[in-house]
Every structure is written in structure tokens, then in C-alpha cells.
Amino acid sequence: MKKVLMAVSGLAFLWSCMQNSAPQSGQGEFAEAKKTYAQYCSSCHGEKVEAFVDRKWQHGNDKDAIIASITNGWVENGMPAWKGTVSEEGIEGLADLIVNSLGTVNQYDFDDTEKTDTYVSEGMILKLEKVIDGVDSPWGLTSLPDGDLLITDREGDLWRVKSDQSKIKITGVPEVLAEGQGGLMDIALHPNYKENGWIYLTYAKSKGEGKDMLSTTALVRGKLEGNTLVQKEELFEALPYLPTRHHYGGRMAFDEENFLYFSVGDRGRRDDNPQSLSNGCGKIHRIYDDGRIPQDNPFVNTPNAVTSIWSYGHRNPQGLIYKADVDQIWEHEHGPRGGDEVNIIEKGKNFGWPVISYGINYDGTTFTSKTEEAGMVQPQIYYLPSIAPCGMTYVTSDKYPAWSGDILVGSLRFNYADRLVMRTNRIAEQRKELVNIGRMRNVFQAPDGYIYVGVERPGEVYRLLPQ
């Protein structure tokens, strides 16, 4: 079995979070509910019950509505029904805990000793400089040659942020479906942007209306004319369209030959999509920069296969980078309850989901007893407990000498960056950096060498300034 590098420190951190997750009032009153929450709810909704404070409640946030949501679930949005797993009394206790949390706590009230805009890491002093706020979820980050930042907000806006921190909304962006986990996602510049001006976006695309609305992950490119996106060309849409609103994937990376790799999640169809080559979901895809299919893709000649597929058996990849020094694509993806993974993506390989996994169902039941299988790739590492990874960057800048050569992975669940300390292209250690910065949605090293970090709820982007 693969060694779990996060096991000891991760469990200790989980315990610490559980100890600090309770509201300041009524601690004894909600003791059992907090145990139930930690067991069944925290892997999706965060260790701090008060994370619900800033959520948009689609189905109501009074006690009766919360009881109904927990009891019956919202399967199309990825939430299972808990009746039969949690007793009626237990569900009512959870609802009381959540309602109490909504009224008494704030997600961002950390202890004074922990809340900071200055971090120390191996002799480096790093200061956070805010470059944008007032957004929902800064999903994608990139940098134009003039130094301006382009930042996607999951709600559907594309922002241009100038050096004086003023922001301009870019018009002409495709209409996105900002529901569930969908919205405007990643952004990337063509490696030869100065010559051709191409900008690439991934987003949740919909068709139909009302109860019949379906959605998928789509990829489009366009060019900036002033502050308007023009000459838009859709290069890819993952088939089939589905009624679910989660597991879109959406990350992109170019390699040194200008092939474009991008991820599509399994869309919540665990048992149908990831292991089938006849659909585009649960896959890493590879195309030319103009959308054409490379003829050396692994399944070009496989009957009924989607020819853009590069690898398969993925759950929900939300981190994707190219390591030019070793000519490799690295990826991370959300596991179920436990079992988030970091992988080196290889041509034509099957990464196992859901046949093998180190995780279990959110309700504590199992869907597989296998962690290994012949012909299926093992992860470089997996996380227990899950950190909900999102965003990924390879640090090559001399501005952060202690981190040079390492990989940073954002954690939505635990509000920090997991630094993968690399030795001979292998993960030798893991270090928690930027602890309590917020729900990390993305991390990006710009061409000027500075690292930018996007957090959500509230949505803000910081530049990491070495002091």
C-alpha cells in the first residue's frame, strides 16, 4: 500500500480543526451533533460548521428546510440522502447546530494569534498584498505580458487587474451556468501569446431550460480587443450533457510543444463515465491549440472512443500543471471521503476511479474494497483526511528560494497550501504553508516570478511578497 505522507500530521490537524470548529456558545448542547457533523458532513462542508455562514442557500436555511435537505439530499448537486444513515433525532440535531452556527459565528473569525497577513517559511518572510476583492470565487489566474492579471470569477465575470489594483470587467465572455460547482473556471494564455493573442477559458455550458436544463464542461478561446473578448472559437465540449451540477474539472495546462491538456470531472456519474472511453467525463484530454486532435493520442484508433482522451479513470481533477524540467503533466483530484490524489499523468493510462480508491462514500459506506489493481496507476500520494485540493503551481522563481523546485497545492477544506517538497522528481515531504489564509481556490506563479493566491468566501487574490 502506498505510504500516506499526510497521515500523522493530517490527522493531528483534523483533530485541531474539530476542537476549534464549535460555536462559542452552547458547546455542550451540540456535542452529539458536532460528532455527527465531523463524521458525515465535514469532508464536503468543512471542519468549521460556521462555513455555512457565507453559503448561498438554494433550498432555504431555516430548520425545516435544512432537515428536509439532510433527509432527502439533493442528488443532482452531489449531496446524498441521509435518511437511513442518520436517525431523525440526529438529523434534527444537525439542523439545530447549523441554525445556531448561522446566528452566532463567523467563518473568518480565527484566533488573534493565528490570523495574519505575514507568514514565515524556512527563513523566508512572506507578506500578503491584496490585489483584488469583491468577487465570489477567483477560480483562474494568469498574467498578461504587460503585467496585468486576468482573473476569472466562478460567477461568470472575467476581470483585468492593473498594477494600481484597479479592475476592469472584460466583456464578451461566454454565458456560463453558475450553479452548484459550475461557472467560469480556468484561464490560460497561449505560450506564444505575444505573437497570436489567444486566451483560453473553461466553463460550465448549459442547454435546455428549467427542469430540463443540462450542462457540461466546455473550452473556448478568444482574443482581447481593448477590454472585450472577440474572435471566440469553441474548441471542445464534453459529452454527454448531464443534469448534475458538480465535478466539472476544468483545469488547463500547455506543454512545451503547445499541446493543450485539460481536465473534465466524472460529473457525478461515478459508475458510468470514468472507466468508459465513449464519453468525455472523468478524463484528461489533449488537443492542438486550435482544437484539432493529435493523431498520436492513445485512443485515436479505438472504436467508439473519444479521440481527445489522454488518460482516464479520474474523479474531479482541479489541479493541472506542466513540469518542463521533466516533460511531465502533474494533476491532483478530489477523492470521495478521503483519497484525494496527486498523480503524474501518462499517455493512455487508467488512474482507477472508481475501481480502486483510498476513500469511502460520504455516508461512511464503501464502494470498493480495492486500493490496487493490475493495469491501474497508483497515485504519487493520497490524502487522509481529504484536503479538497484546488489549484496547483510549480515554483521555479528565485523570489522564493526555500520553495524553488516544489509544488504548491491549495486546500479548500483546511485553508492552507500544501507544499510538496520535491527531490529527484518525487514527493519527499509535505509542509503546510499560509495556514488560515482562507479557502484556497487557486495558486499561480506569474512570469514575473511572483506567486498569486486566490481564496473564496470572501473572494480575494493576494500577491505573495518576500520581505
TORBA-953632 format. One record per residue (C-alpha): chain; residue number from 1; x, y, z. Coordinates in Angstrom, 3 decimals. Last residue first. Example, Ala and Ser with C-alpha at 12.3 -4.5 7.8 and 13.67 -1.06 7.14 Angstrom:
BEGIN
 rovo fivex     east    north       up
    A     2   13.670   -1.060    7.140
    A     1   12.300   -4.500    7.800
***
This chain:
BEGIN
 rovo fivex     east    north       up
    A   467   10.301   40.639    2.645
    A   466    9.057   38.178    0.018
    A   465    5.709   39.378   -1.393
    A   464    2.956   36.846   -2.044
    A   463    0.373   38.584   -4.221
    A   462   -3.141   38.097   -2.938
    A   461   -6.479   37.431   -4.612
    A   460   -9.795   37.772   -2.796
    A   459  -13.224   36.144   -2.822
    A   458  -14.881   36.299    0.586
    A   457  -15.848   33.491    0.598
    A   456  -13.055   32.420   -1.772
    A   455   -9.264   32.433   -1.910
    A   454   -6.916   33.130   -4.812
    A   453   -3.144   33.046   -4.318
    A   452   -0.575   34.765   -6.535
    A   451    3.102   33.801   -6.626
    A   450    5.591   36.316   -8.006
    A   449    8.196   35.273  -10.569
    A   448    7.420   37.934  -13.196
    A   447    6.038   35.135  -15.405
    A   446    3.301   34.527  -12.811
    A   445    3.291   31.642  -10.338
    A   444   -0.312   30.639   -9.688
    A   443   -2.336   29.353   -6.736
    A   442   -6.062   28.706   -6.893
    A   441   -9.204   28.110   -4.861
    A   440   -7.667   28.335   -1.418
    A   439  -10.388   28.573    1.216
    A   438   -8.775   31.082    3.559
    A   437   -5.253   32.170    4.573
    A   436   -5.566   30.068    7.737
    A   435   -2.143   28.411    7.238
    A   434   -0.032   30.008    4.503
    A   433    2.146   26.874    4.271
    A   432    1.656   23.295    5.454
    A   431    4.654   21.143    4.537
    A   430    4.785   17.821    2.702
    A   429    7.890   15.693    2.253
    A   428    9.791   13.638   -0.347
    A   427    7.455   13.979   -3.313
    A   426    9.498   12.646   -6.237
    A   425   11.160   14.487   -9.112
    A   424   14.673   13.858   -7.779
    A   423   13.617   15.571   -4.530
    A   422   10.412   17.585   -4.353
    A   421    8.822   19.151   -1.290
    A   420    5.090   19.183   -1.939
    A   419    3.865   22.354   -0.274
    A   418    0.242   22.025    0.861
    A   417   -1.271   25.490    0.823
    A   416   -3.741   26.410    3.562
    A   415   -7.431   26.862    4.317
    A   414   -8.255   23.325    5.563
    A   413  -11.109   22.397    3.250
    A   412  -10.298   24.431    0.171
    A   411   -6.674   23.330    0.154
    A   410   -4.316   24.747   -2.475
    A   409   -1.435   22.652   -3.834
    A   408    2.069   24.132   -4.164
    A   407    4.788   22.190   -5.974
    A   406    8.488   22.410   -5.101
    A   405   11.511   23.212   -7.282
    A   404   12.134   26.541   -5.558
    A   403   10.322   26.688   -2.234
    A   402   13.211   27.776    0.010
    A   401   14.431   30.198   -2.691
    A   400   11.126   32.061   -3.009
    A   399   11.982   35.029   -5.273
    A   398   14.198   32.712   -7.342
    A   397   11.066   31.527   -9.131
    A   396   10.640   27.904  -10.239
    A   395    7.603   27.008   -8.113
    A   394    5.258   24.605   -9.864
    A   393    1.631   25.600   -9.368
    A   392   -1.625   23.938   -8.332
    A   391   -5.225   24.975   -7.800
    A   390   -7.846   23.090   -5.812
    A   389   -7.357   20.281   -3.320
    A   388  -10.250   19.274   -1.026
    A   387   -7.958   18.401    1.941
    A   386   -9.220   14.829    2.293
    A   385   -8.250   13.151    5.566
    A   384   -6.306   11.174    4.575
    A   383   -4.630   12.471    1.434
    A   382   -3.127   10.454   -1.390
    A   381    0.398   10.478   -2.751
    A   380    2.093    9.662   -6.074
    A   379   -1.159    7.986   -7.036
    A   378   -1.199    4.350   -8.187
    A   377   -1.934    3.676  -11.857
    A   376   -4.305    0.910  -12.940
    A   375   -3.234   -2.011  -15.142
    A   374   -3.322   -4.543  -12.321
    A   373   -5.467   -3.308   -9.464
    A   372   -4.688   -1.502   -6.222
    A   371   -6.772    0.152   -3.490
    A   370   -9.610   -2.328   -3.763
    A   369  -12.522   -2.801   -1.357
    A   368  -14.810   -0.628   -3.449
    A   367  -17.992    1.382   -2.870
    A   366  -17.729    1.568    0.911
    A   365  -20.187    3.088    3.375
    A   364  -19.333    6.057    5.592
    A   363  -22.091    8.359    4.337
    A   362  -19.624   10.332    2.231
    A   361  -18.642    7.154    0.415
    A   360  -15.161    5.756    1.010
    A   359  -11.647    6.757    0.004
    A   358   -8.340    5.050   -0.834
    A   357   -9.654    4.229   -4.294
    A   356   -9.665    1.479   -6.892
    A   355  -12.472    0.631   -9.312
    A   354  -13.828    4.190   -9.066
    A   353  -11.571    5.690  -10.354
    A   352   -8.549    3.685  -11.447
    A   351   -5.996    6.013  -12.971
    A   350   -6.112    4.274  -16.365
    A   349   -3.151    5.209  -18.571
    A   348   -3.331    6.198  -22.240
    A   347   -0.432    8.651  -22.050
    A   346    0.781    9.322  -18.530
    A   345   -0.391   11.837  -15.927
    A   344    1.762   12.076  -12.805
    A   343   -0.760   11.962   -9.998
    A   342   -1.681   13.708   -6.737
    A   341   -4.758   12.217   -5.092
    A   340   -7.659   12.956   -2.736
    A   339   -8.475    9.633   -1.037
    A   338  -10.671   10.540    1.884
    A   337  -14.433   10.920    1.693
    A   336  -14.621   10.931   -2.128
    A   335  -11.393   11.928   -3.858
    A   334  -10.788   15.342   -5.332
    A   333   -8.098   15.481   -7.953
    A   332   -4.475   16.423   -8.444
    A   331   -2.502   16.544  -11.661
    A   330    1.063   16.575  -12.945
    A   329    1.907   16.674  -16.660
    A   328    5.510   15.748  -17.360
    A   327    8.381   16.995  -19.546
    A   326   10.970   16.579  -16.752
    A   325   12.204   20.171  -16.487
    A   324    9.022   21.430  -18.165
    A   323    6.752   20.418  -15.320
    A   322    3.284   21.063  -16.791
    A   321    0.490   21.727  -14.322
    A   320   -3.066   20.557  -13.597
    A   319   -5.141   20.932  -10.424
    A   318   -8.920   20.631  -10.249
    A   317   -9.285   16.991  -11.317
    A   316  -12.707   15.580  -10.328
    A   315  -12.907   11.768  -10.422
    A   314  -10.383   10.361  -12.898
    A   313  -10.325    6.908  -14.550
    A   312   -8.980    8.195  -17.862
    A   311   -5.865    9.445  -19.649
    A   310   -5.152   11.273  -22.943
    A   309   -8.719   11.393  -24.293
    A   308   -9.156   13.665  -27.364
    A   307  -10.248   10.736  -29.539
    A   306  -13.442    9.967  -27.635
    A   305  -13.570    6.190  -28.142
    A   304  -16.234    4.456  -30.259
    A   303  -13.659    2.123  -31.895
    A   302  -10.070    2.752  -30.727
    A   301   -7.936    4.285  -33.487
    A   300   -7.480    7.716  -31.922
    A   299   -7.295    6.181  -28.454
    A   298   -3.726    6.978  -27.407
    A   297   -3.344   10.444  -28.949
    A   296   -0.661   10.217  -31.651
    A   295   -3.025   11.626  -34.282
    A   294   -3.333   14.873  -32.381
    A   293   -6.984   16.012  -32.387
    A   292   -7.656   19.542  -33.631
    A   291   -8.860   22.132  -31.138
    A   290   -6.762   25.091  -32.306
    A   289   -4.043   24.677  -29.642
    A   288   -3.788   21.001  -30.504
    A   287   -5.689   18.661  -28.228
    A   286   -5.134   16.542  -25.122
    A   285   -7.848   15.430  -22.673
    A   284   -7.645   14.319  -19.035
    A   283  -10.737   12.259  -18.249
    A   282  -13.620   11.647  -15.836
    A   281  -16.136   12.747  -18.483
    A   280  -15.553   12.748  -22.257
    A   279  -17.640    9.715  -23.174
    A   278  -17.007    6.500  -25.158
    A   277  -13.757    5.675  -23.342
    A   276  -15.682    4.293  -20.352
    A   275  -13.945    3.906  -16.979
    A   274  -14.664    7.443  -15.736
    A   273  -18.258    7.732  -17.012
    A   272  -20.811    5.200  -15.823
    A   271  -20.194    4.125  -12.219
    A   270  -19.146    7.501  -10.899
    A   269  -21.706    9.611  -12.728
    A   268  -21.188   12.687  -10.544
    A   267  -19.942   14.795  -13.446
    A   266  -16.884   12.498  -13.853
    A   265  -14.629   15.548  -13.951
    A   264  -13.149   17.055  -17.123
    A   263   -9.491   18.065  -17.223
    A   262   -7.427   19.930  -19.788
    A   261   -4.215   19.392  -21.744
    A   260   -3.213   21.759  -24.575
    A   259   -0.340   20.794  -26.853
    A   258    1.963   23.759  -27.314
    A   257    5.107   21.650  -27.837
    A   256    6.462   22.792  -24.450
    A   255    3.291   21.646  -22.675
    A   254    0.140   23.696  -22.108
    A   253   -2.006   23.280  -18.991
    A   252   -5.749   23.553  -18.274
    A   251   -8.119   22.942  -15.329
    A   250  -11.879   22.450  -15.819
    A   249  -12.936   19.556  -13.589
    A   248  -16.745   19.713  -13.887
    A   247  -17.480   17.542  -10.853
    A   246  -20.841   19.109   -9.973
    A   245  -24.119   20.427  -11.346
    A   244  -25.844   17.226  -12.484
    A   243  -28.441   17.185  -15.296
    A   242  -25.919   15.845  -17.854
    A   241  -24.517   16.820  -21.265
    A   240  -22.748   13.808  -22.740
    A   239  -20.277   14.760  -23.993
    A   238  -17.528   17.182  -23.058
    A   237  -17.420   20.323  -25.160
    A   236  -14.316   21.350  -27.046
    A   235  -12.717   24.056  -29.190
    A   234  -15.347   26.784  -29.097
    A   233  -13.990   29.770  -31.004
    A   232  -14.327   33.377  -29.885
    A   231  -12.976   36.041  -32.234
    A   230  -13.574   38.705  -29.562
    A   229  -13.148   39.156  -25.808
    A   228  -13.619   42.836  -24.984
    A   227  -11.333   45.035  -22.889
    A   226   -9.366   46.508  -25.772
    A   225   -9.662   43.761  -28.328
    A   224   -8.702   40.688  -26.352
    A   223   -8.640   37.414  -28.239
    A   222  -10.687   34.231  -27.969
    A   221  -10.578   30.585  -26.964
    A   220  -13.299   28.241  -25.737
    A   219  -13.424   25.073  -23.644
    A   218  -16.640   23.439  -22.428
    A   217  -17.585   21.380  -19.374
    A   216  -21.181   20.140  -19.444
    A   215  -24.741   21.088  -18.603
    A   214  -28.361   20.001  -18.880
    A   213  -31.539   22.026  -18.302
    A   212  -34.757   20.001  -18.450
    A   211  -36.005   21.135  -15.036
    A   210  -35.843   24.734  -16.199
    A   209  -34.355   25.295  -19.625
    A   208  -32.309   23.497  -22.262
    A   207  -28.584   23.780  -22.837
    A   206  -25.794   24.630  -20.445
    A   205  -22.055   25.343  -20.503
    A   204  -19.889   25.174  -17.402
    A   203  -16.639   26.978  -18.205
    A   202  -13.091   26.642  -19.470
    A   201  -11.249   29.619  -20.933
    A   200   -8.311   30.019  -23.348
    A   199   -6.707   33.317  -24.449
    A   198   -5.072   33.619  -27.889
    A   197   -3.056   36.758  -28.712
    A   196   -1.056   35.245  -31.609
    A   195    2.515   36.586  -31.355
    A   194    2.675   37.806  -27.753
    A   193    0.524   34.848  -26.718
    A   192    3.038   32.275  -27.916
    A   191    2.554   30.013  -24.855
    A   190   -1.218   30.513  -25.362
    A   189   -2.629   32.187  -22.275
    A   188   -4.665   30.247  -19.736
    A   187   -7.943   30.698  -17.864
    A   186   -9.845   28.273  -15.637
    A   185  -13.434   28.256  -14.404
    A   184  -16.469   30.307  -15.268
    A   183  -19.374   28.545  -13.589
    A   182  -20.244   25.115  -12.237
    A   181  -19.856   23.686   -8.730
    A   180  -23.561   24.059   -7.958
    A   179  -24.860   26.687  -10.358
    A   178  -23.006   29.355  -12.328
    A   177  -24.014   28.218  -15.810
    A   176  -21.863   30.357  -18.082
    A   175  -22.542   32.856  -20.846
    A   174  -19.357   33.260  -22.883
    A   173  -17.212   36.340  -22.088
    A   172  -17.760   39.253  -24.475
    A   171  -17.000   41.928  -21.900
    A   170  -13.933   42.097  -19.651
    A   169  -14.607   43.753  -16.300
    A   168  -11.916   46.248  -15.352
    A   167  -10.115   46.249  -12.012
    A   166   -7.943   48.857  -10.341
    A   165   -5.091   47.342   -8.332
    A   164   -2.610   50.100   -9.373
    A   163   -0.751   47.390  -11.334
    A   162   -3.868   46.566  -13.337
    A   161   -6.459   43.875  -12.728
    A   160   -8.443   42.585  -15.716
    A   159  -11.523   40.739  -14.544
    A   158  -13.527   37.951  -16.185
    A   157  -17.019   37.525  -14.744
    A   156  -19.192   34.386  -14.699
    A   155  -19.974   33.610  -11.043
    A   154  -16.812   31.477  -10.925
    A   153  -14.773   34.675  -11.063
    A   152  -11.952   34.523  -13.574
    A   151   -8.823   36.600  -13.056
    A   150   -6.640   38.194  -15.740
    A   149   -3.672   39.999  -14.233
    A   148   -1.908   42.960  -15.827
    A   147    1.871   42.607  -16.042
    A   146    2.264   43.964  -19.587
    A   145    2.799   40.396  -20.880
    A   144   -0.585   39.338  -19.473
    A   143   -0.770   37.266  -16.288
    A   142   -2.994   34.302  -15.423
    A   141   -5.409   33.289  -12.712
    A   140   -8.471   31.022  -12.638
    A   139  -11.089   30.312   -9.982
    A   138  -11.364   33.609   -8.097
    A   137  -14.595   32.700   -6.243
    A   136  -17.165   35.347   -5.369
    A   135  -15.504   38.660   -6.181
    A   134  -15.261   41.846   -4.110
    A   133  -11.521   41.647   -3.666
    A   132   -8.469   42.212   -5.842
    A   131   -4.707   42.747   -5.474
    A   130   -4.258   42.146   -1.756
    A   129   -0.595   42.062   -0.731
    A   128    0.218   39.174    1.600
    A   127    3.693   39.327    3.136
    A   126    6.176   36.460    3.090
    A   125    9.160   36.188    5.438
    A   124   11.529   33.456    4.260
    A   123   13.803   31.610    6.715
    A   122   12.157   28.244    6.234
    A   121    8.624   29.616    5.966
    A   120    7.341   32.650    7.856
    A   119    3.973   34.187    7.062
    A   118    2.614   37.719    7.238
    A   117   -1.021   38.698    6.671
    A   116   -2.081   37.196    9.980
    A   115   -4.873   35.473   11.870
    A   114   -3.404   32.723   14.054
    A   113   -2.641   34.552   17.322
    A   112   -5.840   36.563   17.044
    A   111   -7.854   33.336   16.912
    A   110   -9.789   32.995   13.687
    A   109  -13.052   34.792   12.985
    A   108  -13.340   34.131    9.244
    A   107  -16.251   31.712    9.281
    A   106  -18.291   33.978   11.543
    A   105  -20.308   32.687   14.452
    A   104  -23.555   33.106   16.346
    A   103  -26.566   33.124   14.063
    A   102  -25.558   30.778   11.284
    A   101  -23.901   28.472   13.806
    A   100  -27.162   28.075   15.742
    A    99  -29.009   27.158   12.543
    A    98  -26.274   24.644   11.701
    A    97  -26.308   23.019   15.148
    A    96  -30.117   22.849   15.264
    A    95  -30.171   21.228   11.800
    A    94  -27.556   18.682   12.885
    A    93  -29.600   17.863   15.993
    A    92  -32.727   17.371   13.848
    A    91  -30.754   14.985   11.648
    A    90  -29.589   13.034   14.711
    A    89  -33.139   12.735   16.062
    A    88  -34.351   11.510   12.693
    A    87  -31.507    8.953   12.726
    A    86  -28.512    9.274   10.427
    A    85  -27.812    6.589    7.817
    A    84  -31.414    5.614    6.972
    A    83  -32.231    9.143    5.976
    A    82  -29.001   10.800    4.823
    A    81  -29.887   11.498    1.187
    A    80  -26.789   12.169   -0.891
    A    79  -25.499   15.639   -1.859
    A    78  -23.878   15.873   -5.320
    A    77  -25.961   18.671   -6.812
    A    76  -28.287   16.335   -8.748
    A    75  -28.545   14.180   -5.619
    A    74  -30.057   16.904   -3.487
    A    73  -30.496   15.074   -0.192
    A    72  -33.747   13.698    1.253
    A    71  -33.061   13.849    4.997
    A    70  -30.304   16.463    5.006
    A    69  -32.205   18.806    2.676
    A    68  -35.521   18.301    4.501
    A    67  -33.925   18.955    7.903
    A    66  -32.294   22.091    6.488
    A    65  -35.618   23.358    5.152
    A    64  -37.349   22.739    8.494
    A    63  -34.579   24.490   10.447
    A    62  -34.435   27.620    8.308
    A    61  -31.766   27.846    5.624
    A    60  -33.745   27.530    2.392
    A    59  -33.251   25.382   -0.711
    A    58  -30.667   27.324   -2.716
    A    57  -28.795   28.643    0.303
    A    56  -25.871   30.735   -0.873
    A    55  -23.112   29.964    1.593
    A    54  -21.443   32.677    3.663
    A    53  -22.450   31.423    7.113
    A    52  -22.255   27.732    6.202
    A    51  -18.514   27.737    6.881
    A    50  -19.630   28.157   10.509
    A    49  -19.604   24.390   10.909
    A    48  -15.817   24.590   10.745
    A    47  -14.471   21.246    9.543
    A    46  -15.560   21.985    6.005
    A    45  -18.749   21.352    4.011
    A    44  -17.749   18.355    1.919
    A    43  -15.483   16.350    4.249
    A    42  -17.140   17.943    7.288
    A    41  -20.578   16.393    6.816
    A    40  -20.526   12.719    7.862
    A    39  -18.210   12.101   10.797
    A    38  -17.469   15.684   11.882
    A    37  -21.157   16.596   11.633
    A    36  -22.201   13.550   13.653
    A    35  -19.685   14.400   16.385
    A    34  -20.818   18.028   16.327
    A    33  -24.441   16.918   16.666
    A    32  -23.542   14.844   19.718
    A    31  -21.880   17.787   21.482
    A    30  -24.471   20.382   20.477
    A    29  -25.781   21.385   23.918
    A    28  -22.339   21.057   25.476
    A    27  -20.918   23.782   23.286
    A    26  -23.896   26.103   23.589
    A    25  -21.964   29.265   22.840
    A    24  -18.603   29.807   21.166
    A    23  -19.629   27.788   18.140
    A    22  -17.615   24.612   17.601
    A    21  -14.911   24.193   14.987
    A    20  -11.853   24.681   17.197
    A    19  -11.563   21.130   18.542
    A    18  -12.535   19.709   15.189
    A    17   -9.848   21.773   13.497
    A    16   -7.195   20.535   15.942
    A    15   -8.319   16.962   15.414
    A    14   -8.078   17.391   11.644
    A    13   -4.598   18.909   12.036
    A    12   -3.460   15.909   14.040
    A    11   -4.991   13.613   11.459
    A    10   -3.169   15.428    8.665
    A     9    0.165   15.447   10.511
    A     8    0.010   11.694   11.039
    A     7   -1.486   10.632    7.712
    A     6   -0.215   13.200    5.240
    A     5    2.646   11.149    3.823
    A     4    0.354    8.203    3.219
    A     3    2.636    5.397    2.032
    A     2    1.202    3.484   -0.869
    A     1    0.000    0.000    0.000
***
